[in-house]
């Protein structure tokens, strides 16, 4: 996956470099494509959020949720 995807901490870093105000991860629970546990990416995202820059809103949503970004 490394050639075409980034992990949660890299995604937070990319959002920081792009000076994003909001980050909405979209591939969680969409495909079974590795030997990771079903919650591993969400757990890693929660850990990565701790080091996120102030002002970056990270929306940890689930398939089927409605999300409003303003």
PLY file of the C-alpha trace (Angstrom):
ply
format ascii 1.0
element vertex 70
property float x
property float y
property float z
element edge 69
property int vertex1
property int vertex2
end_header
0.00 0.00 0.00
2.92 2.34 0.56
3.23 3.22 -3.13
-0.34 4.47 -3.41
-1.54 5.27 0.12
-0.29 7.00 3.25
-0.77 5.98 6.86
-2.71 8.10 9.38
0.33 9.94 10.77
1.51 10.75 7.24
-2.00 11.99 6.41
-1.94 14.36 9.38
1.50 15.59 8.31
0.26 16.13 4.75
-2.70 18.13 6.05
-0.29 20.23 8.09
1.99 20.85 5.10
-1.03 21.84 3.01
-2.21 24.14 5.79
-5.56 22.38 5.75
-8.23 23.43 8.20
-10.12 20.14 7.96
-9.01 16.57 7.28
-11.56 13.91 6.32
-10.03 10.42 6.00
-12.07 8.41 3.50
-10.81 4.85 3.13
-11.39 3.45 6.59
-13.46 0.25 6.54
-13.96 0.48 2.77
-11.73 -2.38 1.61
-10.06 -5.33 3.27
-6.59 -4.99 1.81
-4.08 -5.98 4.43
-3.43 -8.03 7.50
-4.11 -5.06 9.80
-6.80 -5.38 12.44
-10.14 -3.76 11.56
-9.56 -0.86 13.99
-5.83 -0.36 13.48
-6.07 2.69 11.20
-8.60 4.41 13.47
-6.39 3.70 16.49
-3.37 5.09 14.63
-5.36 8.15 13.57
-6.34 8.86 17.18
-2.67 8.65 18.13
-1.67 10.91 15.21
-4.31 13.46 16.24
-2.36 14.05 19.45
0.48 15.54 17.39
-1.75 17.46 14.99
-1.20 21.20 14.73
-3.64 23.48 16.54
-6.51 24.46 14.30
-6.55 21.26 12.24
-9.97 19.64 12.49
-9.79 15.88 11.91
-13.15 14.23 11.30
-13.01 10.58 12.32
-16.25 9.49 10.68
-17.83 6.19 9.64
-19.39 5.04 6.37
-23.01 6.18 6.37
-22.37 9.23 8.56
-23.36 12.67 7.35
-20.54 15.20 7.51
-20.92 18.94 7.15
-17.75 20.92 6.46
-17.90 24.68 6.78
0 1
1 2
2 3
3 4
4 5
5 6
6 7
7 8
8 9
9 10
10 11
11 12
12 13
13 14
14 15
15 16
16 17
17 18
18 19
19 20
20 21
21 22
22 23
23 24
24 25
25 26
26 27
27 28
28 29
29 30
30 31
31 32
32 33
33 34
34 35
35 36
36 37
37 38
38 39
39 40
40 41
41 42
42 43
43 44
44 45
45 46
46 47
47 48
48 49
49 50
50 51
51 52
52 53
53 54
54 55
55 56
56 57
57 58
58 59
59 60
60 61
61 62
62 63
63 64
64 65
65 66
66 67
67 68
68 69
